[in-house]
Amino acid sequence: AKVDKIKEAANKLVEPGFLTASEYSEKRKSVFHITTGSQEFDKLLGGGIESMAITEAFGEFRTGKTQMSHTFCVTAQIPGANGYYGGKVIFIDTENTFRPDRLRGIADRFNLDPEAILDNVLYARAYTSEHQMELLDYVA
């Protein structure tokens, strides 16, 4: 029963089925990139973090995953190419590592208003993987 609910929710989010290559090419025209804050890292990623995609960061303890996430909370709000005007960010914290003061410092680095940046980040603490999925379902 639970699997059926997940499938039903997924079908609401995604068009089940196929697109022609032409249709997919047209859809790709609206893809934009969010800077990582590092020109060299952006180059490695082909321009930054790609929109309309899932980007997973994983690694050992203390390798910069949380710092990267905090940086994206800020850089996702910077207007860019392809008509992207910046946007709100959802931060689902699974390890209780979110620190608003880090966002203030990163906002200063990019000459952005720290309080405006904080106002555009929606925060939730996820306590279990099931809770995390519920939070994702809620924002979808």
N, CA, C and O atoms as a GROMACS GRO file, in nm:
protein
  560
    1ALA      N    1   0.083  -0.120   0.000
    1ALA     CA    2   0.000   0.000   0.000
    1ALA      C    3   0.088   0.126   0.000
    1ALA      O    4   0.059   0.223  -0.070
    2LYS      N    5   0.194   0.123   0.080
    2LYS     CA    6   0.282   0.239   0.087
    2LYS      C    7   0.355   0.261  -0.046
    2LYS      O    8   0.374   0.374  -0.088
    3VAL      N    9   0.395   0.152  -0.110
    3VAL     CA   10   0.463   0.161  -0.239
    3VAL      C   11   0.370   0.223  -0.343
    3VAL      O   12   0.414   0.304  -0.425
    4ASP      N   13   0.243   0.186  -0.339
    4ASP     CA   14   0.146   0.243  -0.433
    4ASP      C   15   0.131   0.393  -0.413
    4ASP      O   16   0.119   0.467  -0.510
    5LYS      N   17   0.132   0.438  -0.288
    5LYS     CA   18   0.123   0.581  -0.260
    5LYS      C   19   0.245   0.655  -0.315
    5LYS      O   20   0.233   0.764  -0.370
    6ILE      N   21   0.362   0.596  -0.298
    6ILE     CA   22   0.486   0.657  -0.348
    6ILE      C   23   0.483   0.665  -0.500
    6ILE      O   24   0.519   0.767  -0.559
    7LYS      N   25   0.438   0.557  -0.565
    7LYS     CA   26   0.428   0.557  -0.711
    7LYS      C   27   0.329   0.664  -0.758
    7LYS      O   28   0.356   0.735  -0.855
    8GLU      N   29   0.217   0.674  -0.690
    8GLU     CA   30   0.116   0.773  -0.726
    8GLU      C   31   0.172   0.914  -0.713
    8GLU      O   32   0.151   0.998  -0.801
    9ALA      N   33   0.244   0.940  -0.604
    9ALA     CA   34   0.304   1.073  -0.584
    9ALA      C   35   0.409   1.100  -0.691
    9ALA      O   36   0.418   1.212  -0.742
   10ALA      N   37   0.489   1.000  -0.724
   10ALA     CA   38   0.593   1.017  -0.827
   10ALA      C   39   0.531   1.047  -0.962
   10ALA      O   40   0.583   1.130  -1.036
   11ASN      N   41   0.422   0.981  -0.996
   11ASN     CA   42   0.356   1.005  -1.124
   11ASN      C   43   0.299   1.145  -1.134
   11ASN      O   44   0.286   1.199  -1.244
   12LYS      N   45   0.264   1.205  -1.022
   12LYS     CA   46   0.217   1.344  -1.023
   12LYS      C   47   0.330   1.440  -1.051
   12LYS      O   48   0.309   1.547  -1.108
   13LEU      N   49   0.452   1.403  -1.011
   13LEU     CA   50   0.568   1.491  -1.026
   13LEU      C   51   0.633   1.479  -1.163
   13LEU      O   52   0.690   1.576  -1.213
   14VAL      N   53   0.626   1.363  -1.222
   14VAL     CA   54   0.701   1.336  -1.345
   14VAL      C   55   0.606   1.284  -1.451
   14VAL      O   56   0.511   1.211  -1.422
   15GLU      N   57   0.633   1.323  -1.574
   15GLU     CA   58   0.555   1.269  -1.684
   15GLU      C   59   0.599   1.125  -1.708
   15GLU      O   60   0.711   1.102  -1.753
   16PRO      N   61   0.512   1.027  -1.676
   16PRO     CA   62   0.554   0.890  -1.702
   16PRO      C   63   0.548   0.863  -1.852
   16PRO      O   64   0.446   0.888  -1.915
   17GLY      N   65   0.653   0.813  -1.907
   17GLY     CA   66   0.653   0.786  -2.049
   17GLY      C   67   0.773   0.846  -2.118
   17GLY      O   68   0.873   0.880  -2.056
   18PHE      N   69   0.760   0.858  -2.249
   18PHE     CA   70   0.873   0.899  -2.331
   18PHE      C   71   0.849   1.035  -2.394
   18PHE      O   72   0.736   1.078  -2.413
   19LEU      N   73   0.960   1.102  -2.425
   19LEU     CA   74   0.959   1.225  -2.503
   19LEU      C   75   1.040   1.197  -2.628
   19LEU      O   76   1.128   1.112  -2.628
   20THR      N   77   1.010   1.270  -2.734
   20THR     CA   78   1.099   1.261  -2.849
   20THR      C   79   1.227   1.336  -2.814
   20THR      O   80   1.228   1.418  -2.722
   21ALA      N   81   1.334   1.308  -2.886
   21ALA     CA   82   1.459   1.379  -2.862
   21ALA      C   83   1.440   1.529  -2.885
   21ALA      O   84   1.501   1.610  -2.815
   22SER      N   85   1.355   1.566  -2.981
   22SER     CA   86   1.327   1.708  -3.006
   22SER      C   87   1.257   1.772  -2.887
   22SER      O   88   1.291   1.883  -2.847
   23GLU      N   89   1.160   1.701  -2.830
   23GLU     CA   90   1.089   1.753  -2.713
   23GLU      C   91   1.185   1.769  -2.595
   23GLU      O   92   1.181   1.869  -2.523
   24TYR      N   93   1.270   1.669  -2.577
   24TYR     CA   94   1.365   1.675  -2.467
   24TYR      C   95   1.466   1.787  -2.489
   24TYR      O   96   1.504   1.856  -2.394
   25SER      N   97   1.509   1.806  -2.612
   25SER     CA   98   1.602   1.915  -2.645
   25SER      C   99   1.539   2.050  -2.611
   25SER      O  100   1.606   2.138  -2.557
   26GLU      N  101   1.412   2.065  -2.641
   26GLU     CA  102   1.340   2.190  -2.611
   26GLU      C  103   1.332   2.210  -2.459
   26GLU      O  104   1.352   2.322  -2.410
   27LYS      N  105   1.304   2.105  -2.387
   27LYS     CA  106   1.297   2.111  -2.241
   27LYS      C  107   1.432   2.151  -2.182
   27LYS      O  108   1.436   2.227  -2.084
   28ARG      N  109   1.541   2.102  -2.239
   28ARG     CA  110   1.676   2.131  -2.189
   28ARG      C  111   1.714   2.278  -2.206
   28ARG      O  112   1.807   2.326  -2.140
   29LYS      N  113   1.645   2.350  -2.292
   29LYS     CA  114   1.677   2.491  -2.314
   29LYS      C  115   1.651   2.576  -2.189
   29LYS      O  116   1.707   2.684  -2.174
   30SER      N  117   1.567   2.527  -2.099
   30SER     CA  118   1.537   2.603  -1.978
   30SER      C  119   1.629   2.568  -1.862
   30SER      O  120   1.613   2.621  -1.752
   31VAL      N  121   1.725   2.480  -1.883
   31VAL     CA  122   1.823   2.444  -1.780
   31VAL      C  123   1.918   2.561  -1.756
   31VAL      O  124   1.963   2.625  -1.851
   32PHE      N  125   1.948   2.587  -1.631
   32PHE     CA  126   2.047   2.689  -1.596
   32PHE      C  127   2.140   2.630  -1.491
   32PHE      O  128   2.116   2.522  -1.439
   33HIS      N  129   2.246   2.703  -1.462
   33HIS     CA  130   2.345   2.655  -1.365
   33HIS      C  131   2.357   2.754  -1.249
   33HIS      O  132   2.348   2.875  -1.267
   34ILE      N  133   2.378   2.699  -1.132
   34ILE     CA  134   2.399   2.779  -1.011
   34ILE      C  135   2.546   2.766  -0.974
   34ILE      O  136   2.599   2.655  -0.966
   35THR      N  137   2.610   2.878  -0.953
   35THR     CA  138   2.753   2.874  -0.922
   35THR      C  139   2.779   2.806  -0.788
   35THR      O  140   2.699   2.814  -0.695
   36THR      N  141   2.892   2.742  -0.781
   36THR     CA  142   2.936   2.680  -0.656
   36THR      C  143   3.010   2.782  -0.570
   36THR      O  144   3.039   2.757  -0.453
   37GLY      N  145   3.042   2.896  -0.630
   37GLY     CA  146   3.124   2.996  -0.561
   37GLY      C  147   3.271   2.982  -0.596
   37GLY      O  148   3.353   3.062  -0.552
   38SER      N  149   3.304   2.879  -0.674
   38SER     CA  150   3.442   2.854  -0.716
   38SER      C  151   3.443   2.837  -0.868
   38SER      O  152   3.378   2.747  -0.921
   39GLN      N  153   3.517   2.923  -0.936
   39GLN     CA  154   3.522   2.914  -1.082
   39GLN      C  155   3.576   2.779  -1.128
   39GLN      O  156   3.526   2.721  -1.225
   40GLU      N  157   3.677   2.729  -1.060
   40GLU     CA  158   3.736   2.600  -1.100
   40GLU      C  159   3.638   2.484  -1.078
   40GLU      O  160   3.628   2.394  -1.162
   41PHE      N  161   3.567   2.487  -0.966
   41PHE     CA  162   3.469   2.382  -0.940
   41PHE      C  163   3.355   2.391  -1.041
   41PHE      O  164   3.308   2.289  -1.091
   42ASP      N  165   3.312   2.514  -1.072
   42ASP     CA  166   3.208   2.533  -1.174
   42ASP      C  167   3.252   2.472  -1.307
   42ASP      O  168   3.173   2.408  -1.375
   43LYS      N  169   3.379   2.492  -1.344
   43LYS     CA  170   3.430   2.434  -1.469
   43LYS      C  171   3.421   2.282  -1.466
   43LYS      O  172   3.379   2.220  -1.563
   44LEU      N  173   3.461   2.223  -1.354
   44LEU     CA  174   3.455   2.077  -1.341
   44LEU      C  175   3.312   2.024  -1.358
   44LEU      O  176   3.291   1.915  -1.411
   45LEU      N  177   3.216   2.104  -1.313
   45LEU     CA  178   3.075   2.062  -1.319
   45LEU      C  179   3.006   2.109  -1.447
   45LEU      O  180   2.884   2.094  -1.460
   46GLY      N  181   3.080   2.164  -1.541
   46GLY     CA  182   3.020   2.209  -1.666
   46GLY      C  183   2.939   2.336  -1.652
   46GLY      O  184   2.843   2.357  -1.725
   47GLY      N  185   2.977   2.422  -1.558
   47GLY     CA  186   2.908   2.550  -1.541
   47GLY      C  187   2.848   2.571  -1.404
   47GLY      O  188   2.794   2.678  -1.376
   48GLY      N  189   2.854   2.473  -1.319
   48GLY     CA  190   2.796   2.484  -1.185
   48GLY      C  191   2.696   2.372  -1.162
   48GLY      O  192   2.694   2.272  -1.234
   49ILE      N  193   2.612   2.389  -1.062
   49ILE     CA  194   2.509   2.291  -1.031
   49ILE      C  195   2.394   2.310  -1.129
   49ILE      O  196   2.341   2.420  -1.142
   50GLU      N  197   2.358   2.205  -1.198
   50GLU     CA  198   2.256   2.213  -1.302
   50GLU      C  199   2.116   2.208  -1.243
   50GLU      O  200   2.088   2.130  -1.153
   51SER      N  201   2.029   2.294  -1.296
   51SER     CA  202   1.888   2.291  -1.256
   51SER      C  203   1.820   2.170  -1.319
   51SER      O  204   1.875   2.106  -1.408
   52MET      N  205   1.701   2.140  -1.271
   52MET     CA  206   1.620   2.029  -1.323
   52MET      C  207   1.694   1.896  -1.314
   52MET      O  208   1.673   1.807  -1.396
   53ALA      N  209   1.779   1.884  -1.213
   53ALA     CA  210   1.855   1.760  -1.194
   53ALA      C  211   1.878   1.740  -1.045
   53ALA      O  212   1.868   1.834  -0.966
   54ILE      N  213   1.907   1.619  -1.008
   54ILE     CA  214   1.943   1.589  -0.870
   54ILE      C  215   2.095   1.581  -0.864
   54ILE      O  216   2.158   1.507  -0.939
   55THR      N  217   2.152   1.658  -0.773
   55THR     CA  218   2.296   1.656  -0.753
   55THR      C  219   2.321   1.603  -0.613
   55THR      O  220   2.272   1.660  -0.515
   56GLU      N  221   2.396   1.497  -0.603
   56GLU     CA  222   2.423   1.436  -0.473
   56GLU      C  223   2.568   1.460  -0.435
   56GLU      O  224   2.660   1.437  -0.514
   57ALA      N  225   2.588   1.506  -0.313
   57ALA     CA  226   2.723   1.522  -0.259
   57ALA      C  227   2.739   1.421  -0.146
   57ALA      O  228   2.657   1.416  -0.054
   58PHE      N  229   2.844   1.342  -0.153
   58PHE     CA  230   2.868   1.246  -0.046
   58PHE      C  231   3.017   1.236  -0.023
   58PHE      O  232   3.098   1.268  -0.110
   59GLY      N  233   3.052   1.193   0.094
   59GLY     CA  234   3.193   1.179   0.126
   59GLY      C  235   3.214   1.157   0.274
   59GLY      O  236   3.119   1.147   0.352
   60GLU      N  237   3.339   1.149   0.310
   60GLU     CA  238   3.378   1.128   0.448
   60GLU      C  239   3.338   1.247   0.535
   60GLU      O  240   3.309   1.356   0.485
   61PHE      N  241   3.337   1.224   0.665
   61PHE     CA  242   3.313   1.327   0.765
   61PHE      C  243   3.414   1.440   0.745
   61PHE      O  244   3.533   1.416   0.723
   62ARG      N  245   3.366   1.564   0.754
   62ARG     CA  246   3.449   1.685   0.748
   62ARG      C  247   3.521   1.704   0.613
   62ARG      O  248   3.638   1.741   0.608
   63THR      N  249   3.447   1.677   0.504
   63THR     CA  250   3.507   1.699   0.372
   63THR      C  251   3.444   1.816   0.298
   63THR      O  252   3.478   1.842   0.182
   64GLY      N  253   3.351   1.889   0.362
   64GLY     CA  254   3.297   2.010   0.302
   64GLY      C  255   3.155   2.001   0.248
   64GLY      O  256   3.108   2.096   0.185
   65LYS      N  257   3.086   1.891   0.272
   65LYS     CA  258   2.950   1.875   0.220
   65LYS      C  259   2.856   1.980   0.279
   65LYS      O  260   2.776   2.039   0.205
   66THR      N  261   2.862   2.002   0.408
   66THR     CA  262   2.774   2.100   0.471
   66THR      C  263   2.809   2.241   0.426
   66THR      O  264   2.720   2.321   0.400
   67GLN      N  265   2.937   2.272   0.417
   67GLN     CA  266   2.980   2.404   0.370
   67GLN      C  267   2.928   2.427   0.228
   67GLN      O  268   2.881   2.536   0.196
   68MET      N  269   2.937   2.326   0.145
   68MET     CA  270   2.888   2.337   0.008
   68MET      C  271   2.737   2.364   0.008
   68MET      O  272   2.688   2.448  -0.068
   69SER      N  273   2.664   2.294   0.092
   69SER     CA  274   2.519   2.313   0.101
   69SER      C  275   2.484   2.454   0.147
   69SER      O  276   2.392   2.515   0.094
   70HIS      N  277   2.558   2.505   0.244
   70HIS     CA  278   2.535   2.642   0.290
   70HIS      C  279   2.564   2.741   0.177
   70HIS      O  280   2.490   2.838   0.158
   71THR      N  281   2.671   2.717   0.104
   71THR     CA  282   2.705   2.806  -0.008
   71THR      C  283   2.594   2.805  -0.112
   71THR      O  284   2.558   2.911  -0.164
   72PHE      N  285   2.539   2.688  -0.144
   72PHE     CA  286   2.431   2.680  -0.243
   72PHE      C  287   2.305   2.752  -0.196
   72PHE      O  288   2.229   2.804  -0.278
   73CYS      N  289   2.283   2.755  -0.065
   73CYS     CA  290   2.168   2.830  -0.013
   73CYS      C  291   2.177   2.977  -0.054
   73CYS      O  292   2.075   3.043  -0.075
   74VAL      N  293   2.298   3.027  -0.063
   74VAL     CA  294   2.320   3.167  -0.101
   74VAL      C  295   2.327   3.181  -0.253
   74VAL      O  296   2.258   3.265  -0.310
   75THR      N  297   2.411   3.101  -0.318
   75THR     CA  298   2.432   3.120  -0.462
   75THR      C  299   2.308   3.088  -0.545
   75THR      O  300   2.294   3.139  -0.656
   76ALA      N  301   2.218   3.005  -0.494
   76ALA     CA  302   2.093   2.977  -0.566
   76ALA      C  303   2.004   3.100  -0.573
   76ALA      O  304   1.909   3.104  -0.652
   77GLN      N  305   2.034   3.200  -0.492
   77GLN     CA  306   1.954   3.322  -0.491
   77GLN      C  307   2.012   3.433  -0.578
   77GLN      O  308   1.956   3.542  -0.586
   78ILE      N  309   2.124   3.405  -0.644
   78ILE     CA  310   2.189   3.504  -0.729
   78ILE      C  311   2.132   3.492  -0.871
   78ILE      O  312   2.137   3.384  -0.930
   79PRO      N  313   2.078   3.601  -0.926
   79PRO     CA  314   2.028   3.595  -1.064
   79PRO      C  315   2.140   3.556  -1.160
   79PRO      O  316   2.257   3.589  -1.138
   80GLY      N  317   2.103   3.485  -1.266
   80GLY     CA  318   2.204   3.440  -1.362
   80GLY      C  319   2.152   3.442  -1.503
   80GLY      O  320   2.056   3.512  -1.535
   81ALA      N  321   2.215   3.364  -1.587
   81ALA     CA  322   2.180   3.358  -1.729
   81ALA      C  323   2.047   3.284  -1.750
   81ALA      O  324   1.988   3.233  -1.655
   82ASN      N  325   2.003   3.282  -1.873
   82ASN     CA  326   1.879   3.213  -1.913
   82ASN      C  327   1.755   3.267  -1.843
   82ASN      O  328   1.657   3.194  -1.827
   83GLY      N  329   1.759   3.393  -1.801
   83GLY     CA  330   1.641   3.452  -1.738
   83GLY      C  331   1.617   3.407  -1.596
   83GLY      O  332   1.510   3.432  -1.542
   84TYR      N  333   1.713   3.341  -1.534
   84TYR     CA  334   1.698   3.297  -1.395
   84TYR      C  335   1.712   3.416  -1.303
   84TYR      O  336   1.813   3.487  -1.308
   85TYR      N  337   1.613   3.440  -1.220
   85TYR     CA  338   1.612   3.557  -1.132
   85TYR      C  339   1.652   3.526  -0.989
   85TYR      O  340   1.640   3.612  -0.902
   86GLY      N  341   1.698   3.407  -0.963
   86GLY     CA  342   1.727   3.369  -0.825
   86GLY      C  343   1.599   3.316  -0.763
   86GLY      O  344   1.490   3.341  -0.813
   87GLY      N  345   1.612   3.242  -0.656
   87GLY     CA  346   1.492   3.184  -0.598
   87GLY      C  347   1.507   3.145  -0.454
   87GLY      O  348   1.612   3.166  -0.392
   88LYS      N  349   1.401   3.089  -0.402
   88LYS     CA  350   1.402   3.041  -0.264
   88LYS      C  351   1.470   2.904  -0.259
   88LYS      O  352   1.482   2.834  -0.360
   89VAL      N  353   1.514   2.869  -0.140
   89VAL     CA  354   1.587   2.744  -0.120
   89VAL      C  355   1.520   2.666  -0.008
   89VAL      O  356   1.474   2.723   0.091
   90ILE      N  357   1.514   2.536  -0.024
   90ILE     CA  358   1.465   2.448   0.082
   90ILE      C  359   1.585   2.369   0.134
   90ILE      O  360   1.654   2.303   0.057
   91PHE      N  361   1.608   2.377   0.264
   91PHE     CA  362   1.718   2.304   0.327
   91PHE      C  363   1.656   2.202   0.421
   91PHE      O  364   1.600   2.238   0.524
   92ILE      N  365   1.667   2.075   0.386
   92ILE     CA  366   1.620   1.968   0.474
   92ILE      C  367   1.743   1.910   0.542
   92ILE      O  368   1.828   1.848   0.479
   93ASP      N  369   1.750   1.932   0.672
   93ASP     CA  370   1.868   1.900   0.752
   93ASP      C  371   1.852   1.763   0.815
   93ASP      O  372   1.765   1.743   0.900
   94THR      N  373   1.936   1.669   0.774
   94THR     CA  374   1.927   1.533   0.828
   94THR      C  375   2.029   1.507   0.938
   94THR      O  376   2.022   1.406   1.007
   95GLU      N  377   2.124   1.600   0.956
   95GLU     CA  378   2.230   1.578   1.054
   95GLU      C  379   2.243   1.690   1.157
   95GLU      O  380   2.339   1.693   1.234
   96ASN      N  381   2.147   1.782   1.158
   96ASN     CA  382   2.147   1.896   1.251
   96ASN      C  383   2.274   1.980   1.236
   96ASN      O  384   2.337   2.019   1.334
   97THR      N  385   2.312   2.008   1.111
   97THR     CA  386   2.434   2.085   1.084
   97THR      C  387   2.406   2.223   1.026
   97THR      O  388   2.500   2.299   1.002
   98PHE      N  389   2.279   2.257   1.002
   98PHE     CA  390   2.246   2.387   0.942
   98PHE      C  391   2.277   2.500   1.041
   98PHE      O  392   2.239   2.493   1.157
   99ARG      N  393   2.346   2.603   0.992
   99ARG     CA  394   2.383   2.718   1.074
   99ARG      C  395   2.354   2.847   0.999
   99ARG      O  396   2.426   2.882   0.905
  100PRO      N  397   2.249   2.920   1.039
  100PRO     CA  398   2.215   3.045   0.972
  100PRO      C  399   2.331   3.145   0.970
  100PRO      O  400   2.345   3.221   0.874
  101ASP      N  401   2.413   3.147   1.073
  101ASP     CA  402   2.526   3.241   1.075
  101ASP      C  403   2.625   3.214   0.961
  101ASP      O  404   2.690   3.307   0.912
  102ARG      N  405   2.636   3.089   0.918
  102ARG     CA  406   2.722   3.059   0.802
  102ARG      C  407   2.667   3.127   0.678
  102ARG      O  408   2.742   3.177   0.594
  103LEU      N  409   2.534   3.128   0.666
  103LEU     CA  410   2.472   3.193   0.549
  103LEU      C  411   2.502   3.342   0.549
  103LEU      O  412   2.524   3.402   0.443
  104ARG      N  413   2.501   3.403   0.667
  104ARG     CA  414   2.532   3.547   0.675
  104ARG      C  415   2.673   3.574   0.622
  104ARG      O  416   2.694   3.667   0.544
  105GLY      N  417   2.769   3.494   0.664
  105GLY     CA  418   2.907   3.513   0.618
  105GLY      C  419   2.921   3.492   0.468
  105GLY      O  420   2.993   3.566   0.401
  106ILE      N  421   2.854   3.392   0.416
  106ILE     CA  422   2.861   3.364   0.272
  106ILE      C  423   2.791   3.475   0.194
  106ILE      O  424   2.839   3.516   0.088
  107ALA      N  425   2.679   3.524   0.246
  107ALA     CA  426   2.610   3.636   0.181
  107ALA      C  427   2.701   3.758   0.174
  107ALA      O  428   2.705   3.827   0.072
  108ASP      N  429   2.773   3.785   0.281
  108ASP     CA  430   2.868   3.898   0.281
  108ASP      C  431   2.973   3.880   0.172
  108ASP      O  432   3.008   3.975   0.103
  109ARG      N  433   3.022   3.758   0.156
  109ARG     CA  434   3.122   3.731   0.053
  109ARG      C  435   3.072   3.768  -0.087
  109ARG      O  436   3.148   3.816  -0.170
  110PHE      N  437   2.942   3.745  -0.111
  110PHE     CA  438   2.883   3.774  -0.242
  110PHE      C  439   2.816   3.911  -0.247
  110PHE      O  440   2.743   3.942  -0.341
  111ASN      N  441   2.839   3.994  -0.144
  111ASN     CA  442   2.780   4.128  -0.137
  111ASN      C  443   2.628   4.125  -0.146
  111ASN      O  444   2.567   4.206  -0.217
  112LEU      N  445   2.568   4.032  -0.075
  112LEU     CA  446   2.423   4.019  -0.071
  112LEU      C  447   2.373   4.051   0.069
  112LEU      O  448   2.448   4.039   0.167
  113ASP      N  449   2.248   4.091   0.079
  113ASP     CA  450   2.187   4.124   0.208
  113ASP      C  451   2.164   3.995   0.288
  113ASP      O  452   2.081   3.913   0.249
  114PRO      N  453   2.237   3.977   0.398
  114PRO     CA  454   2.225   3.852   0.475
  114PRO      C  455   2.083   3.822   0.522
  114PRO      O  456   2.040   3.707   0.520
  115GLU      N  457   2.010   3.924   0.564
  115GLU     CA  458   1.874   3.899   0.614
  115GLU      C  459   1.781   3.858   0.502
  115GLU      O  460   1.693   3.774   0.522
  116ALA      N  461   1.798   3.917   0.384
  116ALA     CA  462   1.716   3.876   0.268
  116ALA      C  463   1.748   3.731   0.230
  116ALA      O  464   1.658   3.655   0.195
  117ILE      N  465   1.875   3.696   0.238
  117ILE     CA  466   1.915   3.558   0.209
  117ILE      C  467   1.846   3.462   0.306
  117ILE      O  468   1.789   3.361   0.264
  118LEU      N  469   1.852   3.493   0.436
  118LEU     CA  470   1.789   3.406   0.536
  118LEU      C  471   1.639   3.395   0.514
  118LEU      O  472   1.581   3.288   0.533
  119ASP      N  473   1.575   3.506   0.475
  119ASP     CA  474   1.430   3.504   0.452
  119ASP      C  475   1.391   3.414   0.335
  119ASP      O  476   1.276   3.371   0.326
  120ASN      N  477   1.485   3.386   0.246
  120ASN     CA  478   1.456   3.303   0.128
  120ASN      C  479   1.497   3.158   0.144
  120ASN      O  480   1.491   3.081   0.048
  121VAL      N  481   1.539   3.119   0.264
  121VAL     CA  482   1.574   2.979   0.290
  121VAL      C  483   1.469   2.920   0.383
  121VAL      O  484   1.448   2.968   0.494
  122LEU      N  485   1.404   2.815   0.336
  122LEU     CA  486   1.305   2.744   0.417
  122LEU      C  487   1.375   2.623   0.478
  122LEU      O  488   1.431   2.540   0.406
  123TYR      N  489   1.372   2.613   0.609
  123TYR     CA  490   1.447   2.512   0.682
  123TYR      C  491   1.353   2.410   0.746
  123TYR      O  492   1.248   2.447   0.799
  124ALA      N  493   1.392   2.284   0.742
  124ALA     CA  494   1.321   2.179   0.816
  124ALA      C  495   1.424   2.076   0.861
  124ALA      O  496   1.519   2.046   0.790
  125ARG      N  497   1.403   2.024   0.978
  125ARG     CA  498   1.489   1.918   1.033
  125ARG      C  499   1.419   1.786   1.008
  125ARG      O  500   1.304   1.768   1.050
  126ALA      N  501   1.485   1.693   0.941
  126ALA     CA  502   1.430   1.559   0.918
  126ALA      C  503   1.493   1.463   1.018
  126ALA      O  504   1.615   1.456   1.030
  127TYR      N  505   1.410   1.390   1.089
  127TYR     CA  506   1.459   1.302   1.195
  127TYR      C  507   1.475   1.157   1.151
  127TYR      O  508   1.551   1.082   1.212
  128THR      N  509   1.405   1.119   1.045
  128THR     CA  510   1.417   0.984   0.990
  128THR      C  511   1.410   0.994   0.838
  128THR      O  512   1.372   1.098   0.784
  129SER      N  513   1.446   0.887   0.770
  129SER     CA  514   1.436   0.890   0.624
  129SER      C  515   1.290   0.902   0.580
  129SER      O  516   1.261   0.965   0.479
  130GLU      N  517   1.200   0.841   0.656
  130GLU     CA  518   1.058   0.854   0.624
  130GLU      C  519   1.012   0.998   0.642
  130GLU      O  520   0.937   1.051   0.559
  131HIS      N  521   1.056   1.063   0.748
  131HIS     CA  522   1.022   1.203   0.772
  131HIS      C  523   1.078   1.290   0.659
  131HIS      O  524   1.012   1.384   0.614
  132GLN      N  525   1.198   1.259   0.614
  132GLN     CA  526   1.259   1.333   0.503
  132GLN      C  527   1.171   1.322   0.377
  132GLN      O  528   1.147   1.421   0.309
  133MET      N  529   1.123   1.202   0.348
  133MET     CA  530   1.037   1.182   0.231
  133MET      C  531   0.905   1.258   0.248
  133MET      O  532   0.854   1.313   0.150
  134GLU      N  533   0.851   1.262   0.368
  134GLU     CA  534   0.728   1.338   0.393
  134GLU      C  535   0.751   1.486   0.368
  134GLU      O  536   0.666   1.554   0.310
  135LEU      N  537   0.866   1.538   0.412
  135LEU     CA  538   0.898   1.678   0.388
  135LEU      C  539   0.911   1.707   0.239
  135LEU      O  540   0.862   1.810   0.191
  136LEU      N  541   0.976   1.618   0.166
  136LEU     CA  542   0.989   1.634   0.021
  136LEU      C  543   0.853   1.629  -0.046
  136LEU      O  544   0.825   1.707  -0.138
  137ASP      N  545   0.768   1.538  -0.002
  137ASP     CA  546   0.634   1.527  -0.058
  137ASP      C  547   0.555   1.655  -0.031
  137ASP      O  548   0.479   1.701  -0.116
  138TYR      N  549   0.572   1.710   0.087
  138TYR     CA  550   0.501   1.833   0.125
  138TYR      C  551   0.538   1.949   0.034
  138TYR      O  552   0.450   2.024  -0.009
  139VAL      N  553   0.665   1.965   0.003
  139VAL     CA  554   0.707   2.078  -0.081
  139VAL      C  555   0.682   2.052  -0.229
  139VAL      O  556   0.679   2.146  -0.308
  140ALA      N  557   0.665   1.926  -0.266
  140ALA     CA  558   0.639   1.895  -0.407
  140ALA      C  559   0.498   1.939  -0.442
  140ALA      O  560   0.455   1.923  -0.556
   0.00000   0.00000   0.00000
